[in-house]
Amino acid sequence: MTGGRPMTRFNGVKVFSATMAQERANLGERITEWLRARPGVEVSDTVVTQSSDAAFHCLAFTVFYWEDLDQKQA
C-alpha cells in the first residue's frame, strides 16, 4: 500500500484533457467512446486533475487500465 491507497494493477495509461469550455463539456463523451471501442479494457483507476491560470482552465482525466495483451495479439 502506498500513500493510503492500494496498489492498482495496470498495463496502460490514457490521458484525456481539454482547455476550452466546449472541449471540457465533451470529455465524458470522448472517454465513453474510447472505452466502447475497447471492450477488452478494464479500468483500474482514474485520476482527475484540474489546473488553471488567469485565462485557461485545464481538466484532465488520467485512466489507468488493464488490457489482456495476449488476447489482443490473437
DOPALO-91668 format. One record per residue (C-alpha): residue in one letter; x, y, z. Coordinates in steps of 0.1 Angstrom, whole numbers, plus 5000, padded with zeros to 4 digits. Layout:
// residues N
AXYZ
...
This chain:
// residues 74
M500050005000
T501350344990
G500150675004
G497050515019
R495850374985
P496150014975
M498549934946
T496549904914
R497349664886
F497549834852
N499549804820
G498250104801
V497550474807
K495450714786
V495151084793
F492151294781
S492551664786
A490851984774
T491352354780
M488452514761
A484952514777
Q483252314749
E486052054749
R485752014787
A482051964783
N482651684758
L485351504778
G482951244792
E481651154757
R485251124744
I486150884773
T482950684768
E483650644730
W487250534737
L486150274762
R483350144739
A485950094711
R488049884735
P485749624752
G488749424765
V489949714786
E489349704823
V489650044841
S491850014872
D491850364884
T491050724873
V492651044884
V491051384877
T493351684877
Q492352054872
S494852334867
S494252694857
D495853024851
A494453374845
A493053274811
F492552904809
H491252614829
C492652264820
L490851954830
A492551614826
F491351254832
T494051004835
V492750654830
F494850364842
Y493750034827
W494449664823
E494349514788
D495049144781
L497849184756
D497948814748
Q494348814738
K494849134718
Q497548974697
A495448664689
